Amino acid sequence: HGAGKSYLGFILYDLVLRPRGVGTVFGVETRAELVERSRALAQRLGFERMRFVATTVQDATTSTDLPEQVDIVTALHACDTATDDAIAFGLAKKARHMVLVPCCQAEVAGVLRRNKALSLSRTPLSEIWRHPLHTREFGSQITNVLRCLQLEAHGYQVTVTELVGWEHSMKNELILARKTGGPKRSARERLQQVLQELNLQELTQRFAV
């Protein structure tokens, strides 16, 4: 999981893995001081099957400190493109499940903003994001739509729901993905069509299938 202070990892270990006596939690975090703090806490609690790696999620894909395959990938409030890195990691590691709570998606909104003049001349749909506030909100929403299509194209069954009520957090969109089969051409084609229609072709690699 994308670690941070590893609160989620410790909760998962204590409530799910520890009672069963099987499974290992791997935490990936770039800040070395947080990795050391998590290692010390795991040792103090006797959580022997917790491992923490000081690296980026991108580099973790090829790190020898992690297994070739993982069962579940979690990313809680992974800011901006960190959620995309978690998805890419899960795809590379052939994860059976992904649990994602995206946060502060700005990349797509930036592309919409940069290409706004061209989009306004091409499609009336660009009125959806013509105003700056709508650009930010629509950009955030379409980011998660593209992520869901990407996962579906890779053979995952996707459910989108709330993590908590809106009164507790505005960053509460929960994406649940479960591997159920092989690649889905219809989802791949729909993803490419959305990128084309919204003038987001430069993000094709970001949402690669």
Rosetta constraint file for C-alpha pairs under 8 A:
AtomPair CA 1 CA 9 HARMONIC 7.01 0.50
AtomPair CA 1 CA 25 HARMONIC 7.58 0.50
AtomPair CA 1 CA 26 HARMONIC 6.24 0.50
AtomPair CA 1 CA 27 HARMONIC 5.05 0.50
AtomPair CA 1 CA 28 HARMONIC 6.17 0.50
AtomPair CA 1 CA 73 HARMONIC 5.64 0.50
AtomPair CA 1 CA 74 HARMONIC 4.72 0.50
AtomPair CA 1 CA 75 HARMONIC 5.85 0.50
AtomPair CA 2 CA 6 HARMONIC 7.89 0.50
AtomPair CA 2 CA 27 HARMONIC 5.94 0.50
AtomPair CA 2 CA 28 HARMONIC 5.14 0.50
AtomPair CA 2 CA 29 HARMONIC 6.31 0.50
AtomPair CA 2 CA 57 HARMONIC 7.37 0.50
AtomPair CA 2 CA 74 HARMONIC 6.64 0.50
AtomPair CA 2 CA 75 HARMONIC 5.25 0.50
AtomPair CA 2 CA 76 HARMONIC 7.20 0.50
AtomPair CA 2 CA 78 HARMONIC 7.49 0.50
AtomPair CA 2 CA 86 HARMONIC 7.61 0.50
AtomPair CA 3 CA 7 HARMONIC 7.74 0.50
AtomPair CA 3 CA 8 HARMONIC 7.69 0.50
AtomPair CA 3 CA 9 HARMONIC 7.08 0.50
AtomPair CA 3 CA 27 HARMONIC 4.85 0.50
AtomPair CA 3 CA 28 HARMONIC 5.28 0.50
AtomPair CA 3 CA 29 HARMONIC 5.33 0.50
AtomPair CA 4 CA 28 HARMONIC 7.94 0.50
AtomPair CA 4 CA 29 HARMONIC 5.92 0.50
AtomPair CA 4 CA 34 HARMONIC 6.81 0.50
AtomPair CA 5 CA 34 HARMONIC 6.04 0.50
AtomPair CA 5 CA 35 HARMONIC 7.89 0.50
AtomPair CA 5 CA 38 HARMONIC 6.80 0.50
AtomPair CA 6 CA 10 HARMONIC 6.22 0.50
AtomPair CA 6 CA 27 HARMONIC 6.98 0.50
AtomPair CA 6 CA 38 HARMONIC 6.68 0.50
AtomPair CA 7 CA 11 HARMONIC 6.27 0.50
AtomPair CA 8 CA 12 HARMONIC 6.13 0.50
AtomPair CA 8 CA 76 HARMONIC 7.91 0.50
AtomPair CA 9 CA 13 HARMONIC 6.11 0.50
AtomPair CA 9 CA 25 HARMONIC 6.58 0.50
AtomPair CA 9 CA 26 HARMONIC 7.99 0.50
AtomPair CA 9 CA 27 HARMONIC 7.08 0.50
AtomPair CA 10 CA 14 HARMONIC 6.01 0.50
AtomPair CA 10 CA 42 HARMONIC 7.98 0.50
AtomPair CA 11 CA 15 HARMONIC 5.96 0.50
AtomPair CA 11 CA 16 HARMONIC 7.97 0.50
AtomPair CA 12 CA 16 HARMONIC 5.36 0.50
AtomPair CA 12 CA 17 HARMONIC 6.63 0.50
AtomPair CA 13 CA 17 HARMONIC 4.69 0.50
AtomPair CA 13 CA 18 HARMONIC 5.56 0.50
AtomPair CA 13 CA 24 HARMONIC 7.95 0.50
AtomPair CA 13 CA 25 HARMONIC 6.80 0.50
AtomPair CA 13 CA 47 HARMONIC 7.71 0.50
AtomPair CA 13 CA 50 HARMONIC 7.78 0.50
AtomPair CA 14 CA 18 HARMONIC 5.31 0.50
AtomPair CA 14 CA 19 HARMONIC 7.31 0.50
AtomPair CA 15 CA 19 HARMONIC 6.82 0.50
AtomPair CA 16 CA 20 HARMONIC 6.83 0.50
AtomPair CA 17 CA 21 HARMONIC 6.12 0.50
AtomPair CA 17 CA 22 HARMONIC 5.95 0.50
AtomPair CA 17 CA 23 HARMONIC 5.91 0.50
AtomPair CA 17 CA 24 HARMONIC 7.46 0.50
AtomPair CA 18 CA 22 HARMONIC 7.08 0.50
AtomPair CA 18 CA 47 HARMONIC 7.83 0.50
AtomPair CA 23 CA 49 HARMONIC 7.12 0.50
AtomPair CA 24 CA 49 HARMONIC 4.83 0.50
AtomPair CA 24 CA 50 HARMONIC 5.72 0.50
AtomPair CA 24 CA 51 HARMONIC 7.45 0.50
AtomPair CA 25 CA 49 HARMONIC 6.44 0.50
AtomPair CA 25 CA 50 HARMONIC 4.81 0.50
AtomPair CA 25 CA 51 HARMONIC 6.18 0.50
AtomPair CA 26 CA 50 HARMONIC 6.01 0.50
AtomPair CA 26 CA 51 HARMONIC 4.78 0.50
AtomPair CA 26 CA 52 HARMONIC 5.67 0.50
AtomPair CA 26 CA 53 HARMONIC 7.40 0.50
AtomPair CA 26 CA 66 HARMONIC 7.47 0.50
AtomPair CA 27 CA 50 HARMONIC 7.71 0.50
AtomPair CA 27 CA 51 HARMONIC 6.15 0.50
AtomPair CA 27 CA 52 HARMONIC 4.57 0.50
AtomPair CA 27 CA 53 HARMONIC 6.16 0.50
AtomPair CA 28 CA 52 HARMONIC 5.98 0.50
AtomPair CA 28 CA 53 HARMONIC 5.04 0.50
AtomPair CA 28 CA 54 HARMONIC 6.20 0.50
AtomPair CA 28 CA 55 HARMONIC 6.31 0.50
AtomPair CA 28 CA 56 HARMONIC 6.84 0.50
AtomPair CA 28 CA 57 HARMONIC 6.43 0.50
AtomPair CA 28 CA 60 HARMONIC 7.34 0.50
AtomPair CA 29 CA 34 HARMONIC 7.39 0.50
AtomPair CA 29 CA 35 HARMONIC 6.45 0.50
AtomPair CA 29 CA 52 HARMONIC 7.48 0.50
AtomPair CA 29 CA 53 HARMONIC 6.37 0.50
AtomPair CA 29 CA 54 HARMONIC 5.21 0.50
AtomPair CA 29 CA 55 HARMONIC 5.78 0.50
AtomPair CA 29 CA 56 HARMONIC 6.36 0.50
AtomPair CA 29 CA 57 HARMONIC 7.61 0.50
AtomPair CA 30 CA 35 HARMONIC 7.96 0.50
AtomPair CA 30 CA 54 HARMONIC 5.11 0.50
AtomPair CA 30 CA 55 HARMONIC 4.72 0.50
AtomPair CA 30 CA 56 HARMONIC 5.34 0.50
AtomPair CA 31 CA 35 HARMONIC 6.54 0.50
AtomPair CA 31 CA 54 HARMONIC 6.60 0.50
AtomPair CA 31 CA 55 HARMONIC 7.94 0.50
AtomPair CA 32 CA 36 HARMONIC 6.25 0.50
AtomPair CA 32 CA 54 HARMONIC 5.69 0.50
AtomPair CA 33 CA 37 HARMONIC 6.19 0.50
AtomPair CA 34 CA 38 HARMONIC 6.10 0.50
AtomPair CA 35 CA 39 HARMONIC 6.16 0.50
AtomPair CA 35 CA 52 HARMONIC 5.95 0.50
AtomPair CA 35 CA 53 HARMONIC 6.86 0.50
AtomPair CA 35 CA 54 HARMONIC 6.21 0.50
AtomPair CA 36 CA 40 HARMONIC 6.14 0.50
AtomPair CA 37 CA 41 HARMONIC 6.23 0.50
AtomPair CA 38 CA 42 HARMONIC 6.09 0.50
AtomPair CA 38 CA 52 HARMONIC 7.28 0.50
AtomPair CA 39 CA 43 HARMONIC 6.21 0.50
AtomPair CA 39 CA 50 HARMONIC 7.95 0.50
AtomPair CA 39 CA 51 HARMONIC 7.31 0.50
AtomPair CA 39 CA 52 HARMONIC 6.59 0.50
AtomPair CA 40 CA 44 HARMONIC 6.15 0.50
AtomPair CA 41 CA 45 HARMONIC 6.15 0.50
AtomPair CA 42 CA 46 HARMONIC 6.01 0.50
AtomPair CA 42 CA 47 HARMONIC 4.98 0.50
AtomPair CA 42 CA 48 HARMONIC 7.02 0.50
AtomPair CA 42 CA 50 HARMONIC 6.74 0.50
AtomPair CA 43 CA 47 HARMONIC 6.13 0.50
AtomPair CA 43 CA 48 HARMONIC 6.87 0.50
AtomPair CA 53 CA 65 HARMONIC 7.12 0.50
AtomPair CA 55 CA 59 HARMONIC 6.38 0.50
AtomPair CA 55 CA 60 HARMONIC 6.31 0.50
AtomPair CA 56 CA 60 HARMONIC 6.00 0.50
AtomPair CA 57 CA 61 HARMONIC 6.71 0.50
AtomPair CA 57 CA 82 HARMONIC 7.87 0.50
AtomPair CA 57 CA 85 HARMONIC 6.15 0.50
AtomPair CA 57 CA 86 HARMONIC 6.54 0.50
AtomPair CA 57 CA 89 HARMONIC 6.88 0.50
AtomPair CA 58 CA 85 HARMONIC 6.02 0.50
AtomPair CA 58 CA 86 HARMONIC 7.98 0.50
AtomPair CA 58 CA 88 HARMONIC 7.91 0.50
AtomPair CA 58 CA 89 HARMONIC 6.87 0.50
AtomPair CA 59 CA 63 HARMONIC 6.27 0.50
AtomPair CA 60 CA 65 HARMONIC 7.99 0.50
AtomPair CA 60 CA 66 HARMONIC 7.17 0.50
AtomPair CA 60 CA 89 HARMONIC 7.60 0.50
AtomPair CA 61 CA 89 HARMONIC 5.54 0.50
AtomPair CA 61 CA 92 HARMONIC 6.76 0.50
AtomPair CA 61 CA 93 HARMONIC 7.23 0.50
AtomPair CA 68 CA 93 HARMONIC 6.09 0.50
AtomPair CA 69 CA 93 HARMONIC 4.57 0.50
AtomPair CA 69 CA 94 HARMONIC 5.89 0.50
AtomPair CA 69 CA 95 HARMONIC 6.71 0.50
AtomPair CA 70 CA 90 HARMONIC 7.70 0.50
AtomPair CA 70 CA 93 HARMONIC 5.80 0.50
AtomPair CA 70 CA 94 HARMONIC 6.73 0.50
AtomPair CA 70 CA 95 HARMONIC 5.23 0.50
AtomPair CA 70 CA 96 HARMONIC 7.56 0.50
AtomPair CA 71 CA 94 HARMONIC 7.73 0.50
AtomPair CA 71 CA 95 HARMONIC 4.85 0.50
AtomPair CA 71 CA 96 HARMONIC 5.12 0.50
AtomPair CA 71 CA 97 HARMONIC 6.32 0.50
AtomPair CA 72 CA 90 HARMONIC 7.85 0.50
AtomPair CA 72 CA 95 HARMONIC 5.59 0.50
AtomPair CA 72 CA 96 HARMONIC 6.06 0.50
AtomPair CA 72 CA 97 HARMONIC 4.72 0.50
AtomPair CA 72 CA 98 HARMONIC 5.60 0.50
AtomPair CA 72 CA 99 HARMONIC 7.55 0.50
AtomPair CA 73 CA 86 HARMONIC 7.30 0.50
AtomPair CA 73 CA 90 HARMONIC 6.01 0.50
AtomPair CA 73 CA 95 HARMONIC 6.63 0.50
AtomPair CA 73 CA 97 HARMONIC 6.40 0.50
AtomPair CA 73 CA 98 HARMONIC 4.71 0.50
AtomPair CA 73 CA 99 HARMONIC 6.19 0.50
AtomPair CA 74 CA 86 HARMONIC 7.74 0.50
AtomPair CA 74 CA 98 HARMONIC 5.88 0.50
AtomPair CA 74 CA 99 HARMONIC 4.72 0.50
AtomPair CA 74 CA 100 HARMONIC 5.77 0.50
AtomPair CA 75 CA 83 HARMONIC 6.63 0.50
AtomPair CA 75 CA 86 HARMONIC 6.63 0.50
AtomPair CA 75 CA 99 HARMONIC 6.45 0.50
AtomPair CA 75 CA 100 HARMONIC 4.90 0.50
AtomPair CA 75 CA 101 HARMONIC 6.13 0.50
AtomPair CA 75 CA 102 HARMONIC 7.59 0.50
AtomPair CA 76 CA 100 HARMONIC 6.07 0.50
AtomPair CA 76 CA 101 HARMONIC 4.88 0.50
AtomPair CA 76 CA 102 HARMONIC 6.92 0.50
AtomPair CA 77 CA 100 HARMONIC 7.82 0.50
AtomPair CA 77 CA 101 HARMONIC 5.14 0.50
AtomPair CA 77 CA 102 HARMONIC 5.13 0.50
AtomPair CA 77 CA 103 HARMONIC 4.87 0.50
AtomPair CA 77 CA 171 HARMONIC 7.35 0.50
AtomPair CA 78 CA 82 HARMONIC 5.14 0.50
AtomPair CA 78 CA 83 HARMONIC 5.17 0.50
AtomPair CA 78 CA 100 HARMONIC 7.97 0.50
AtomPair CA 78 CA 101 HARMONIC 6.76 0.50
AtomPair CA 78 CA 102 HARMONIC 5.37 0.50
AtomPair CA 78 CA 103 HARMONIC 5.55 0.50
AtomPair CA 79 CA 83 HARMONIC 6.70 0.50
AtomPair CA 79 CA 102 HARMONIC 6.46 0.50
AtomPair CA 79 CA 103 HARMONIC 4.58 0.50
AtomPair CA 79 CA 104 HARMONIC 5.30 0.50
AtomPair CA 79 CA 105 HARMONIC 6.66 0.50
AtomPair CA 80 CA 102 HARMONIC 7.36 0.50
AtomPair CA 80 CA 103 HARMONIC 5.97 0.50
AtomPair CA 80 CA 104 HARMONIC 5.04 0.50
AtomPair CA 80 CA 105 HARMONIC 4.10 0.50
AtomPair CA 80 CA 106 HARMONIC 5.79 0.50
AtomPair CA 80 CA 107 HARMONIC 6.86 0.50
AtomPair CA 81 CA 85 HARMONIC 6.39 0.50
AtomPair CA 81 CA 105 HARMONIC 6.88 0.50
AtomPair CA 81 CA 107 HARMONIC 7.22 0.50
AtomPair CA 82 CA 86 HARMONIC 6.24 0.50
AtomPair CA 83 CA 87 HARMONIC 6.27 0.50
AtomPair CA 83 CA 100 HARMONIC 7.10 0.50
AtomPair CA 83 CA 101 HARMONIC 7.83 0.50
AtomPair CA 83 CA 102 HARMONIC 5.88 0.50
AtomPair CA 83 CA 103 HARMONIC 7.94 0.50
AtomPair CA 84 CA 88 HARMONIC 6.16 0.50
AtomPair CA 84 CA 147 HARMONIC 7.60 0.50
AtomPair CA 84 CA 206 HARMONIC 7.50 0.50
AtomPair CA 84 CA 207 HARMONIC 8.00 0.50
AtomPair CA 85 CA 89 HARMONIC 6.08 0.50
AtomPair CA 86 CA 90 HARMONIC 6.12 0.50
AtomPair CA 87 CA 91 HARMONIC 6.14 0.50
AtomPair CA 87 CA 98 HARMONIC 7.68 0.50
AtomPair CA 88 CA 92 HARMONIC 6.12 0.50
AtomPair CA 89 CA 93 HARMONIC 6.07 0.50
AtomPair CA 90 CA 94 HARMONIC 5.91 0.50
AtomPair CA 90 CA 95 HARMONIC 5.03 0.50
AtomPair CA 90 CA 98 HARMONIC 7.05 0.50
AtomPair CA 91 CA 95 HARMONIC 6.30 0.50
AtomPair CA 91 CA 154 HARMONIC 7.95 0.50
AtomPair CA 95 CA 179 HARMONIC 7.55 0.50
AtomPair CA 96 CA 178 HARMONIC 5.87 0.50
AtomPair CA 96 CA 179 HARMONIC 5.04 0.50
AtomPair CA 97 CA 176 HARMONIC 7.47 0.50
AtomPair CA 97 CA 177 HARMONIC 5.52 0.50
AtomPair CA 97 CA 178 HARMONIC 4.59 0.50
AtomPair CA 97 CA 179 HARMONIC 6.26 0.50
AtomPair CA 98 CA 175 HARMONIC 7.82 0.50
AtomPair CA 98 CA 176 HARMONIC 5.92 0.50
AtomPair CA 98 CA 177 HARMONIC 5.01 0.50
AtomPair CA 98 CA 178 HARMONIC 6.66 0.50
AtomPair CA 99 CA 174 HARMONIC 7.22 0.50
AtomPair CA 99 CA 175 HARMONIC 5.96 0.50
AtomPair CA 99 CA 176 HARMONIC 4.93 0.50
AtomPair CA 99 CA 177 HARMONIC 6.57 0.50
AtomPair CA 100 CA 174 HARMONIC 5.83 0.50
AtomPair CA 100 CA 175 HARMONIC 5.04 0.50
AtomPair CA 100 CA 176 HARMONIC 6.54 0.50
AtomPair CA 101 CA 163 HARMONIC 7.74 0.50
AtomPair CA 101 CA 171 HARMONIC 7.58 0.50
AtomPair CA 101 CA 172 HARMONIC 6.63 0.50
AtomPair CA 101 CA 173 HARMONIC 5.77 0.50
AtomPair CA 101 CA 174 HARMONIC 4.86 0.50
AtomPair CA 101 CA 175 HARMONIC 6.34 0.50
AtomPair CA 102 CA 144 HARMONIC 7.84 0.50
AtomPair CA 102 CA 171 HARMONIC 7.30 0.50
AtomPair CA 102 CA 172 HARMONIC 8.00 0.50
AtomPair CA 102 CA 173 HARMONIC 6.82 0.50
AtomPair CA 102 CA 174 HARMONIC 7.50 0.50
AtomPair CA 103 CA 171 HARMONIC 6.06 0.50
AtomPair CA 104 CA 140 HARMONIC 7.44 0.50
AtomPair CA 105 CA 109 HARMONIC 7.72 0.50
AtomPair CA 105 CA 139 HARMONIC 7.45 0.50
AtomPair CA 105 CA 140 HARMONIC 5.16 0.50
AtomPair CA 105 CA 143 HARMONIC 6.98 0.50
AtomPair CA 106 CA 110 HARMONIC 6.12 0.50
AtomPair CA 106 CA 136 HARMONIC 7.28 0.50
AtomPair CA 106 CA 139 HARMONIC 7.08 0.50
AtomPair CA 106 CA 140 HARMONIC 6.69 0.50
AtomPair CA 107 CA 111 HARMONIC 6.52 0.50
AtomPair CA 107 CA 139 HARMONIC 7.93 0.50
AtomPair CA 108 CA 112 HARMONIC 6.20 0.50
AtomPair CA 108 CA 139 HARMONIC 5.30 0.50
AtomPair CA 108 CA 140 HARMONIC 7.15 0.50
AtomPair CA 108 CA 142 HARMONIC 7.77 0.50
AtomPair CA 108 CA 143 HARMONIC 6.28 0.50
AtomPair CA 108 CA 200 HARMONIC 7.76 0.50
AtomPair CA 108 CA 203 HARMONIC 7.97 0.50
AtomPair CA 109 CA 113 HARMONIC 6.06 0.50
AtomPair CA 109 CA 135 HARMONIC 5.80 0.50
AtomPair CA 109 CA 136 HARMONIC 5.39 0.50
AtomPair CA 109 CA 137 HARMONIC 7.96 0.50
AtomPair CA 109 CA 138 HARMONIC 7.38 0.50
AtomPair CA 109 CA 139 HARMONIC 4.17 0.50
AtomPair CA 109 CA 140 HARMONIC 6.74 0.50
AtomPair CA 110 CA 114 HARMONIC 6.09 0.50
AtomPair CA 110 CA 139 HARMONIC 7.95 0.50
AtomPair CA 111 CA 115 HARMONIC 6.09 0.50
AtomPair CA 111 CA 200 HARMONIC 6.88 0.50
AtomPair CA 112 CA 116 HARMONIC 5.70 0.50
AtomPair CA 112 CA 129 HARMONIC 7.63 0.50
AtomPair CA 112 CA 135 HARMONIC 6.89 0.50
AtomPair CA 112 CA 139 HARMONIC 7.18 0.50
AtomPair CA 112 CA 198 HARMONIC 7.84 0.50
AtomPair CA 112 CA 199 HARMONIC 7.60 0.50
AtomPair CA 112 CA 200 HARMONIC 7.28 0.50
AtomPair CA 113 CA 132 HARMONIC 7.90 0.50
AtomPair CA 113 CA 135 HARMONIC 6.77 0.50
AtomPair CA 115 CA 119 HARMONIC 6.11 0.50
AtomPair CA 115 CA 199 HARMONIC 7.31 0.50
AtomPair CA 116 CA 120 HARMONIC 6.05 0.50
AtomPair CA 116 CA 126 HARMONIC 7.43 0.50
AtomPair CA 116 CA 130 HARMONIC 7.12 0.50
AtomPair CA 117 CA 121 HARMONIC 6.63 0.50
AtomPair CA 118 CA 122 HARMONIC 6.42 0.50
AtomPair CA 119 CA 123 HARMONIC 6.07 0.50
AtomPair CA 119 CA 126 HARMONIC 5.85 0.50
AtomPair CA 119 CA 198 HARMONIC 7.29 0.50
AtomPair CA 119 CA 199 HARMONIC 6.47 0.50
AtomPair CA 120 CA 124 HARMONIC 6.64 0.50
AtomPair CA 120 CA 126 HARMONIC 5.44 0.50
AtomPair CA 120 CA 127 HARMONIC 7.19 0.50
AtomPair CA 120 CA 130 HARMONIC 7.88 0.50
AtomPair CA 123 CA 197 HARMONIC 7.89 0.50
AtomPair CA 125 CA 198 HARMONIC 7.84 0.50
AtomPair CA 126 CA 130 HARMONIC 6.08 0.50
AtomPair CA 126 CA 198 HARMONIC 7.39 0.50
AtomPair CA 127 CA 131 HARMONIC 7.83 0.50
AtomPair CA 128 CA 134 HARMONIC 6.80 0.50
AtomPair CA 128 CA 135 HARMONIC 7.71 0.50
AtomPair CA 128 CA 138 HARMONIC 7.47 0.50
AtomPair CA 129 CA 133 HARMONIC 7.90 0.50
AtomPair CA 129 CA 134 HARMONIC 4.85 0.50
AtomPair CA 129 CA 135 HARMONIC 4.29 0.50
AtomPair CA 129 CA 136 HARMONIC 7.86 0.50
AtomPair CA 129 CA 138 HARMONIC 6.33 0.50
AtomPair CA 129 CA 139 HARMONIC 7.91 0.50
AtomPair CA 130 CA 134 HARMONIC 6.82 0.50
AtomPair CA 130 CA 135 HARMONIC 6.47 0.50
AtomPair CA 131 CA 135 HARMONIC 6.12 0.50
AtomPair CA 132 CA 136 HARMONIC 6.41 0.50
AtomPair CA 133 CA 137 HARMONIC 6.36 0.50
AtomPair CA 134 CA 138 HARMONIC 5.60 0.50
AtomPair CA 134 CA 139 HARMONIC 7.89 0.50
AtomPair CA 135 CA 139 HARMONIC 5.66 0.50
AtomPair CA 136 CA 140 HARMONIC 6.22 0.50
AtomPair CA 137 CA 141 HARMONIC 6.28 0.50
AtomPair CA 138 CA 142 HARMONIC 5.94 0.50
AtomPair CA 139 CA 143 HARMONIC 6.05 0.50
AtomPair CA 140 CA 144 HARMONIC 6.85 0.50
AtomPair CA 141 CA 145 HARMONIC 6.49 0.50
AtomPair CA 142 CA 146 HARMONIC 6.09 0.50
AtomPair CA 143 CA 147 HARMONIC 6.29 0.50
AtomPair CA 144 CA 148 HARMONIC 6.16 0.50
AtomPair CA 145 CA 149 HARMONIC 6.34 0.50
AtomPair CA 146 CA 150 HARMONIC 6.08 0.50
AtomPair CA 146 CA 191 HARMONIC 6.40 0.50
AtomPair CA 146 CA 207 HARMONIC 7.00 0.50
AtomPair CA 147 CA 151 HARMONIC 6.25 0.50
AtomPair CA 147 CA 207 HARMONIC 6.87 0.50
AtomPair CA 148 CA 152 HARMONIC 6.15 0.50
AtomPair CA 148 CA 158 HARMONIC 6.51 0.50
AtomPair CA 148 CA 175 HARMONIC 7.76 0.50
AtomPair CA 149 CA 153 HARMONIC 5.98 0.50
AtomPair CA 149 CA 187 HARMONIC 5.65 0.50
AtomPair CA 149 CA 188 HARMONIC 7.00 0.50
AtomPair CA 149 CA 190 HARMONIC 7.53 0.50
AtomPair CA 149 CA 191 HARMONIC 5.84 0.50
AtomPair CA 150 CA 154 HARMONIC 6.47 0.50
AtomPair CA 150 CA 187 HARMONIC 7.29 0.50
AtomPair CA 150 CA 188 HARMONIC 6.91 0.50
AtomPair CA 150 CA 191 HARMONIC 6.96 0.50
AtomPair CA 150 CA 207 HARMONIC 6.08 0.50
AtomPair CA 150 CA 208 HARMONIC 7.10 0.50
AtomPair CA 150 CA 209 HARMONIC 6.23 0.50
AtomPair CA 151 CA 155 HARMONIC 6.62 0.50
AtomPair CA 151 CA 156 HARMONIC 5.44 0.50
AtomPair CA 151 CA 157 HARMONIC 7.71 0.50
AtomPair CA 151 CA 158 HARMONIC 7.26 0.50
AtomPair CA 151 CA 177 HARMONIC 7.21 0.50
AtomPair CA 152 CA 156 HARMONIC 4.71 0.50
AtomPair CA 152 CA 157 HARMONIC 6.04 0.50
AtomPair CA 152 CA 158 HARMONIC 6.61 0.50
AtomPair CA 152 CA 183 HARMONIC 7.64 0.50
AtomPair CA 152 CA 184 HARMONIC 6.63 0.50
AtomPair CA 152 CA 187 HARMONIC 6.00 0.50
AtomPair CA 152 CA 188 HARMONIC 7.93 0.50
AtomPair CA 153 CA 183 HARMONIC 5.30 0.50
AtomPair CA 153 CA 184 HARMONIC 4.59 0.50
AtomPair CA 153 CA 185 HARMONIC 6.39 0.50
AtomPair CA 153 CA 186 HARMONIC 7.40 0.50
AtomPair CA 153 CA 187 HARMONIC 4.80 0.50
AtomPair CA 153 CA 188 HARMONIC 4.99 0.50
AtomPair CA 153 CA 209 HARMONIC 6.49 0.50
AtomPair CA 154 CA 182 HARMONIC 6.57 0.50
AtomPair CA 154 CA 183 HARMONIC 4.54 0.50
AtomPair CA 154 CA 184 HARMONIC 6.40 0.50
AtomPair CA 154 CA 209 HARMONIC 6.63 0.50
AtomPair CA 155 CA 179 HARMONIC 5.86 0.50
AtomPair CA 155 CA 180 HARMONIC 5.97 0.50
AtomPair CA 155 CA 181 HARMONIC 4.86 0.50
AtomPair CA 155 CA 182 HARMONIC 4.71 0.50
AtomPair CA 155 CA 183 HARMONIC 4.65 0.50
AtomPair CA 155 CA 184 HARMONIC 5.91 0.50
AtomPair CA 156 CA 177 HARMONIC 5.65 0.50
AtomPair CA 156 CA 178 HARMONIC 5.07 0.50
AtomPair CA 156 CA 179 HARMONIC 4.20 0.50
AtomPair CA 156 CA 180 HARMONIC 5.55 0.50
AtomPair CA 156 CA 181 HARMONIC 6.86 0.50
AtomPair CA 157 CA 177 HARMONIC 5.52 0.50
AtomPair CA 157 CA 178 HARMONIC 5.14 0.50
AtomPair CA 157 CA 179 HARMONIC 6.22 0.50
AtomPair CA 157 CA 180 HARMONIC 6.24 0.50
AtomPair CA 158 CA 175 HARMONIC 6.97 0.50
AtomPair CA 158 CA 176 HARMONIC 5.64 0.50
AtomPair CA 158 CA 177 HARMONIC 4.50 0.50
AtomPair CA 158 CA 178 HARMONIC 6.58 0.50
AtomPair CA 159 CA 175 HARMONIC 5.94 0.50
AtomPair CA 159 CA 176 HARMONIC 5.11 0.50
AtomPair CA 159 CA 177 HARMONIC 6.48 0.50
AtomPair CA 160 CA 173 HARMONIC 7.02 0.50
AtomPair CA 160 CA 174 HARMONIC 5.68 0.50
AtomPair CA 160 CA 175 HARMONIC 4.69 0.50
AtomPair CA 160 CA 176 HARMONIC 6.29 0.50
AtomPair CA 161 CA 173 HARMONIC 6.05 0.50
AtomPair CA 161 CA 174 HARMONIC 5.22 0.50
AtomPair CA 161 CA 175 HARMONIC 6.66 0.50
AtomPair CA 162 CA 172 HARMONIC 5.52 0.50
AtomPair CA 162 CA 173 HARMONIC 4.99 0.50
AtomPair CA 162 CA 174 HARMONIC 5.34 0.50
AtomPair CA 163 CA 172 HARMONIC 4.94 0.50
AtomPair CA 163 CA 173 HARMONIC 6.01 0.50
AtomPair CA 163 CA 174 HARMONIC 5.31 0.50
AtomPair CA 164 CA 168 HARMONIC 6.59 0.50
AtomPair CA 164 CA 169 HARMONIC 7.03 0.50
AtomPair CA 164 CA 172 HARMONIC 5.84 0.50
AtomPair CA 165 CA 169 HARMONIC 6.86 0.50
AtomPair CA 165 CA 172 HARMONIC 7.40 0.50
AtomPair CA 166 CA 170 HARMONIC 5.42 0.50
AtomPair CA 166 CA 172 HARMONIC 7.05 0.50
AtomPair CA 184 CA 188 HARMONIC 6.51 0.50
AtomPair CA 185 CA 189 HARMONIC 6.09 0.50
AtomPair CA 186 CA 190 HARMONIC 6.13 0.50
AtomPair CA 187 CA 191 HARMONIC 6.07 0.50
AtomPair CA 188 CA 192 HARMONIC 6.32 0.50
AtomPair CA 188 CA 209 HARMONIC 6.70 0.50
AtomPair CA 189 CA 193 HARMONIC 6.15 0.50
AtomPair CA 190 CA 194 HARMONIC 6.21 0.50
AtomPair CA 191 CA 195 HARMONIC 6.33 0.50
AtomPair CA 192 CA 196 HARMONIC 6.15 0.50
AtomPair CA 192 CA 204 HARMONIC 7.67 0.50
AtomPair CA 193 CA 197 HARMONIC 5.99 0.50
AtomPair CA 194 CA 198 HARMONIC 6.08 0.50
AtomPair CA 195 CA 199 HARMONIC 6.02 0.50
AtomPair CA 195 CA 200 HARMONIC 4.70 0.50
AtomPair CA 195 CA 201 HARMONIC 5.37 0.50
AtomPair CA 195 CA 203 HARMONIC 7.63 0.50
AtomPair CA 195 CA 204 HARMONIC 7.28 0.50
AtomPair CA 196 CA 200 HARMONIC 6.12 0.50
AtomPair CA 196 CA 201 HARMONIC 5.77 0.50
AtomPair CA 200 CA 204 HARMONIC 7.47 0.50
AtomPair CA 203 CA 207 HARMONIC 6.58 0.50
AtomPair CA 204 CA 208 HARMONIC 5.84 0.50
